[in-house]
């Protein structure tokens, strides 16, 4: 109903041209027809395959598939109406078509003819920019998804009567959560995918739905749906970070008793490479029980002016629709560093788009940004208010190294009680979590090659062969620690 109200308001506001970008053409056409009908306006659609077609019982134009004569027909009409041009975007590069559109729009006060440019993507020429308003179909909210689910269940039961759909309430709630952020046709397809198999909705259906959703979201290559969300039990140390997040879980999820508290916005994780920043980002989503979306800035960039910012806006809009969720931006300094002036200001424009969204967003999207070199980032991004806190993830201490070894041994079906973990922790002073994990992995390869069980001796031999980053890059790591000492909060 909101879409109908907003679109009808645009028509009533006498905008000469309305640009609708959507992959749901039929839904948009039906919406346009309902809005125009209430205002007693005729509606015609044009496409390159069919020419002009009336949506109601009216006299059709001469059916021309050539865009120039089609526009001239509209220009000769002397009655108000709505004229939708479907997939007209390839013809907007022709100056003749642009001029014809401009003349129709300029004549709106004398004959109110509303032109609708409807396509998956429409780049409005500068000549028409001041005459055009944009409209976007909204994604189904929680109520809308429940309505669609009920419709699909009713349809299934009608086709399979007298059978009744069976299901688990917990699986249903998880399914409804997974369907957030998708367009209505995709929501319907995934519901059918879940219930058509055997008429039972349970936990076995969810992996298939997750896999299909991941494929749908991959259409926008800059935003991916991460399936591997760890629990904090898989993250050694970081006690201060865990405590901080635990106190903000209820306000973020808007749980009972947390009303009136500000919604947490996000954190920056700064630290030494290989010390668990990315794992911690995943664990936030896993512990809070919300989807994890990863923003790939590399996939955002486009050689055409303005397209990169546009791609970022679309990715952030998709993240908003997934709320509540965690948005993970890995190694953010590589994509938002403003020290490089060779990109014609593109980094600055992208930064501006991100900052505007961060300041204005109302959705519950929690940002977790990781960085190895925060000095390359602009100060306006990391100041208080943009991010709630900056945590420094240092090399693990002795107890944390012991826990890291225990986790990685257990993950590989080795009994940690059979190993001297305190001794191993002592020998890995200055090692990162990733380096300890790699020592375990390499020792397992060696044990397999020798056809012997994994032992402390094999692991220690791999440790001795490793030159940790704290040695190889000692100067840089000490400089990073010195910078972070009185500027950040220790995550441990």
C-alpha positions in Angstrom: 0.0 0.0 0.0 2.9 2.4 0.7 4.2 1.9 -2.8 0.8 2.7 -4.3 0.4 5.8 -2.2 3.9 7.1 -3.1 3.6 6.4 -6.8 0.1 8.0 -7.0 1.5 11.0 -5.1 4.2 11.4 -7.8 1.6 11.3 -10.6 -0.6 13.8 -8.7 2.4 16.0 -8.1 2.6 16.5 -11.9 6.1 15.3 -12.6 6.4 15.0 -16.4 8.8 12.0 -16.2 9.0 9.2 -13.7 12.0 6.8 -13.8 11.4 3.4 -12.2 14.3 1.0 -11.9 13.2 -2.5 -11.2 13.6 -6.2 -12.2 9.9 -6.7 -11.3 8.4 -5.2 -14.5 5.0 -6.8 -14.2 4.6 -5.8 -10.6 5.5 -2.2 -11.5 3.1 -2.1 -14.4 0.2 -3.4 -12.3 1.0 -0.8 -9.6 1.1 1.9 -12.2 -2.3 0.8 -13.6 -3.9 0.8 -10.2 -2.6 4.3 -9.4 -3.6 5.7 -12.7 -7.1 4.1 -12.5 -7.9 5.8 -9.3 -7.1 9.1 -10.9 -9.1 8.1 -14.0 -6.1 8.3 -16.3 -5.6 5.9 -19.3 -2.4 3.9 -19.3 -0.4 2.7 -22.3 2.8 0.6 -22.4 5.3 0.5 -25.1 8.1 -2.0 -25.8 10.3 -2.6 -28.8 8.5 -5.9 -29.5 4.9 -4.9 -29.3 4.7 -1.2 -29.7 2.0 0.6 -27.9 -0.6 -1.4 -25.9 -3.5 0.0 -23.8 -3.9 -1.5 -20.3 -7.6 -0.7 -20.3 -10.3 -0.9 -22.9 -9.2 2.2 -24.8 -8.4 3.0 -28.4 -4.7 2.0 -29.0 -2.2 4.1 -30.8 -0.9 3.1 -34.2 1.3 0.2 -33.1 4.8 1.3 -33.9 7.9 -0.5 -32.6 10.1 2.4 -33.7 10.9 4.6 -30.7 10.8 8.0 -32.6 7.3 7.5 -34.2 6.1 6.1 -30.8 7.1 9.3 -29.0 5.6 11.4 -31.8 2.3 9.6 -31.2 2.4 10.6 -27.6 3.2 14.2 -28.5 0.1 14.3 -30.7 -2.2 13.1 -28.0 -4.4 15.8 -26.6 -5.7 14.1 -23.5 -4.1 13.4 -20.1 -2.6 9.9 -19.6 0.2 7.8 -18.4 2.7 6.3 -21.0 5.1 3.7 -19.8 8.2 3.0 -22.0 9.5 -0.4 -21.1 13.3 -1.1 -21.5 13.8 2.3 -23.2 17.3 2.8 -21.7 19.2 1.8 -24.9 17.3 4.6 -26.9 18.3 7.3 -24.5 21.6 7.7 -26.2 19.9 9.1 -29.3 19.6 12.9 -29.3 16.4 12.7 -31.3 14.7 10.5 -28.7 15.9 12.8 -25.9 14.5 15.8 -27.7 11.1 14.2 -28.2 10.9 13.2 -24.6 11.9 16.8 -23.5 9.2 18.4 -25.8 6.5 16.1 -24.3 7.6 16.9 -20.8 7.9 20.6 -21.5 4.3 20.6 -22.8 3.0 19.0 -19.5 1.2 22.1 -18.2 -0.9 22.2 -21.4 -1.5 18.5 -21.7 -0.6 16.5 -18.6 1.0 13.4 -20.1 3.1 11.4 -17.6 6.0 9.5 -19.2 7.3 6.5 -17.2 10.8 5.2 -18.1 10.8 1.6 -16.7 13.8 -0.6 -16.8 16.3 -2.6 -14.7 18.6 0.5 -14.9 17.9 3.9 -16.4 20.6 6.6 -16.8 18.6 9.8 -17.3 20.3 12.2 -19.8 21.3 15.6 -18.3 18.7 17.3 -20.5 15.9 15.4 -18.8 17.3 15.4 -15.2 15.4 18.4 -14.0 12.1 17.0 -15.4 12.5 13.6 -13.9 11.7 12.0 -10.5 12.9 8.5 -9.5 10.7 5.9 -7.9 11.8 2.5 -6.5 9.7 -0.5 -5.5 10.1 -1.4 -1.8 11.2 -4.8 -0.7 8.7 -6.8 1.4 8.9 -6.1 5.1 8.3 -8.7 7.9 4.5 -8.3 7.5 4.7 -8.6 3.8 6.9 -11.8 3.9 4.4 -13.4 6.3 1.5 -12.5 3.9 3.4 -14.0 1.0 4.2 -17.2 3.0 0.5 -17.6 3.9 -0.5 -17.2 0.2 2.0 -19.8 -0.9 1.0 -22.2 1.8 -2.7 -21.8 0.9 -1.8 -22.4 -2.8 0.2 -25.5 -1.9 -2.7 -26.9 0.2 -5.2 -26.2 -2.5 -3.1 -28.2 -5.0 -2.4 -31.1 -2.6 -5.7 -31.3 -0.7 -6.6 -33.0 1.6 -2.9 -33.0 2.7 -1.8 -30.2 5.1 1.6 -28.5 5.2 3.5 -29.6 8.3 6.3 -27.6 9.9 8.3 -26.6 12.9 7.7 -23.1 14.4 11.4 -22.6 14.9 12.2 -23.4 11.3 9.4 -21.1 10.2 10.8 -18.2 12.2 14.3 -18.8 10.8 12.9 -19.0 7.2 11.1 -15.7 7.6 14.3 -14.1 8.8 16.3 -15.5 5.9 13.8 -14.1 3.4 14.5 -10.5 4.4 16.2 -8.3 1.9 14.7 -10.1 -1.2 12.3 -8.9 -3.8 8.8 -10.4 -3.8 9.3 -12.9 -6.7 12.5 -14.2 -5.0 10.6 -14.5 -1.7 7.9 -16.6 -3.4 10.4 -18.8 -5.1 12.3 -19.6 -2.0 9.2 -20.4 0.0 8.1 -22.8 -2.8 11.6 -24.2 -2.8 11.3 -24.9 1.0 7.8 -26.5 1.0 7.4 -28.2 -2.4 9.9 -31.0 -1.8 7.9 -32.9 0.8 5.3 -30.7 2.3 7.2 -30.3 5.5 9.0 -27.2 6.7 11.8 -28.1 9.1 15.5 -27.5 9.7 16.5 -29.6 6.7 15.0 -27.1 4.3 17.0 -24.1 5.6 20.4 -25.0 4.1 18.8 -25.2 0.6 17.2 -21.8 1.2 20.4 -20.3 2.4 22.3 -21.6 -0.7 19.6 -20.2 -3.0 19.7 -16.9 -1.2 23.4 -16.7 -1.5 23.1 -17.2 -5.3 20.4 -14.5 -5.5 22.6 -12.0 -3.6 25.6 -12.8 -5.7 23.8 -11.0 -8.5 25.2 -7.9 -6.7 28.8 -9.0 -6.5 29.7 -6.2 -4.0 27.6 -7.7 -1.2 27.7 -11.3 -0.2 25.8 -13.3 2.4 28.3 -15.1 4.6 27.3 -18.5 5.8 30.3 -19.2 8.1 29.5 -17.2 11.2 31.5 -18.4 14.1 30.6 -18.3 17.8 32.8 -16.5 20.3 33.6 -19.9 21.7 35.8 -20.3 18.6 37.6 -17.0 19.4 40.4 -17.2 22.0 41.0 -14.2 24.2 39.4 -10.8 23.4 37.6 -10.7 26.8 37.1 -7.0 26.7 35.5 -7.1 23.3 33.3 -10.0 24.2 32.1 -8.1 27.3 31.4 -4.9 25.3 29.4 -6.8 22.7 27.4 -8.8 25.3 26.2 -5.5 26.9 25.0 -4.2 23.5 23.2 -7.3 22.2 19.8 -6.6 23.8 19.6 -3.0 22.6 20.7 -3.9 19.1 18.1 -6.7 18.9 15.5 -4.5 20.6 14.8 -7.1 23.2 12.4 -6.6 26.1 13.9 -4.3 28.8 16.4 -2.6 26.4 13.9 0.0 25.1 15.2 3.6 25.3 18.8 2.6 24.8 20.6 3.9 21.7 21.1 1.3 19.0 24.9 0.5 18.7 26.3 1.5 15.4 29.5 -0.4 14.9 33.1 -1.0 15.8 36.6 -0.8 14.2 38.9 -3.7 14.8 42.5 -2.6 14.5 45.4 -4.9 15.0 48.2 -7.2 13.9 47.5 -9.4 10.9 46.5 -12.9 11.7 45.3 -12.2 15.2 41.6 -12.9 14.7 40.0 -9.7 13.5 38.0 -11.3 10.7 37.0 -14.3 12.9 35.8 -11.8 15.6 33.7 -10.0 12.9 32.0 -13.3 12.0 31.5 -14.2 15.6 29.6 -11.0 16.3 26.9 -12.1 13.8 27.0 -15.7 15.1 26.7 -14.7 18.7 23.9 -12.2 18.1 22.1 -14.6 15.8 21.7 -12.2 12.9 22.8 -12.4 9.2 26.3 -11.4 8.2 26.7 -9.4 5.1 30.2 -8.8 3.7 30.8 -5.6 1.6 33.5 -6.1 -1.1 34.7 -2.6 -2.0 36.8 -4.0 -4.8 33.7 -5.2 -6.7 32.0 -1.7 -6.2 34.5 0.2 -8.4 33.5 1.0 -11.9 35.3 3.0 -14.6 32.2 5.1 -15.4 31.7 8.3 -13.5 29.2 8.0 -10.7 28.7 4.2 -11.1 30.9 3.3 -8.1 28.8 5.5 -5.7 25.6 4.1 -7.2 26.8 0.5 -6.6 27.6 1.4 -3.0 24.2 3.0 -2.5 22.5 -0.2 -3.8 24.7 -2.4 -1.6 23.8 -0.3 1.5 20.2 -0.4 0.6 20.3 -4.2 0.5 22.0 -4.2 3.9 19.3 -2.0 5.3 16.6 -4.4 4.1 18.4 -7.3 5.9 18.3 -5.5 9.2 19.0 -6.6 11.9 22.3 -7.7 10.5 26.1 -7.2 10.8 27.8 -5.5 7.8 31.5 -6.6 7.7 34.0 -4.4 5.8 37.4 -6.2 5.8 40.6 -4.2 5.5 38.7 -1.0 5.1 41.8 1.2 4.6 42.5 -0.5 1.2 39.3 0.9 -0.2 38.7 4.2 1.6 42.2 5.6 1.9 42.1 9.3 0.8 45.8 9.7 0.5 45.9 8.5 -3.1 45.0 11.4 -5.4 45.3 9.4 -8.6 41.6 8.3 -8.8 40.1 11.7 -9.7 38.3 12.1 -6.3 36.5 8.7 -6.5 37.6 7.6 -3.0 36.3 10.9 -1.6 32.9 10.5 -3.3 32.7 6.9 -2.1 33.6 8.1 1.4 31.0 10.8 1.3 28.3 8.3 0.3 29.3 5.9 3.1 29.4 8.7 5.7 26.0 10.0 4.7 24.5 6.6 5.1 26.2 6.0 8.4 24.8 9.3 9.7 21.2 9.0 8.3 20.4 5.3 8.6 17.6 4.2 10.8 18.0 0.5 10.3 19.7 -1.9 12.7 22.8 -2.5 10.7 25.9 -3.0 12.9 29.2 -2.3 11.1 32.3 -4.3 11.9 35.3 -2.8 10.0 38.7 -4.3 10.2 42.0 -2.5 9.5 45.7 -3.2 9.7 46.7 0.5 9.1 44.2 2.9 10.6 46.4 6.0 9.9 45.5 5.7 6.2 41.8 6.3 7.0 40.2 9.7 7.1 39.5 11.0 10.6 35.8 11.7 9.8 35.2 7.9 9.4 36.7 6.8 12.7 35.5 9.6 15.0 33.1 8.9 17.8 29.5 8.9 16.5 30.5 7.1 13.3 31.9 4.1 15.2 31.1 3.3 18.8 34.6 2.2 19.6 38.0 1.3 18.2 39.4 -2.0 19.6 43.1 -3.0 19.2 43.6 -6.8 18.7 47.2 -7.5 19.7 49.3 -10.7 19.5 47.8 -13.3 21.9 49.2 -13.7 25.4 50.1 -17.0 26.9 46.6 -18.2 28.0 45.1 -17.1 24.7 47.8 -19.0 22.7 47.1 -22.1 24.8 43.4 -21.7 24.0 44.1 -21.1 20.3 46.1 -24.4 20.1 43.3 -26.2 21.9 40.6 -24.9 19.5 42.6 -25.9 16.4 43.5 -29.3 17.7 39.9 -30.1 18.6 38.7 -28.8 15.2 40.9 -31.4 13.5 39.7 -34.3 15.7 42.8 -34.3 17.9 42.3 -34.7 21.7 43.9 -31.5 23.3 44.4 -33.4 26.6 47.1 -35.5 24.8 49.3 -32.4 24.2 51.4 -30.2 26.4 49.5 -27.0 25.7 51.3 -24.8 28.3 54.7 -25.8 26.8 53.4 -25.0 23.3 52.1 -21.6 24.4 55.5 -20.8 25.9 57.3 -21.7 22.6 54.9 -19.6 20.5 55.7 -16.3 22.2 55.1 -13.5 19.6 53.1 -15.8 17.3 49.7 -14.8 15.9 46.7 -17.1 16.0 47.0 -17.8 12.3 50.6 -18.8 12.7 49.8 -21.2 15.5 47.0 -22.7 13.5 49.4 -23.2 10.5 51.9 -24.9 12.7 49.2 -27.4 13.7 48.2 -28.0 10.1 51.8 -28.5 8.9 52.5 -30.9 11.7 49.4 -32.9 10.7 50.8 -33.2 7.2 54.1 -34.3 8.5 52.4 -36.9 10.8 50.5 -38.3 7.9 53.6 -38.5 5.7 55.5 -40.4 8.5 52.4 -42.5 9.3 52.7 -41.6 13.0 50.2 -39.9 15.4 50.4 -36.1 15.8 52.7 -35.2 18.7 54.1 -32.3 20.6 57.5 -32.9 18.9 56.1 -32.5 15.4 54.2 -29.3 16.3 57.2 -27.8 18.0 59.3 -28.6 15.0 56.9 -26.6 12.8 56.9 -23.8 15.3 60.7 -23.7 15.2 60.7 -23.5 11.4 58.3 -20.6 11.4 59.5 -17.0 11.4 56.5 -15.1 12.9 55.3 -11.7 11.6 56.3 -10.2 14.9 59.9 -10.9 13.8 59.7 -10.4 10.1 57.9 -7.0 10.5 59.0 -6.2 14.0 59.4 -2.4 13.3 56.0 -2.0 11.8 54.2 -4.0 14.5 56.0 -2.0 17.3 55.0 1.2 15.6 51.3 0.0 15.3 51.3 -1.0 19.0 52.8 2.4 20.0 50.2 4.3 18.0 47.3 2.2 19.5 48.5 2.3 23.1 46.6 5.5 24.1 44.2 5.8 21.2 42.2 2.6 21.3 40.7 0.1 23.7 42.4 -3.2 24.1 40.2 -6.1 22.9 41.8 -8.6 25.4 
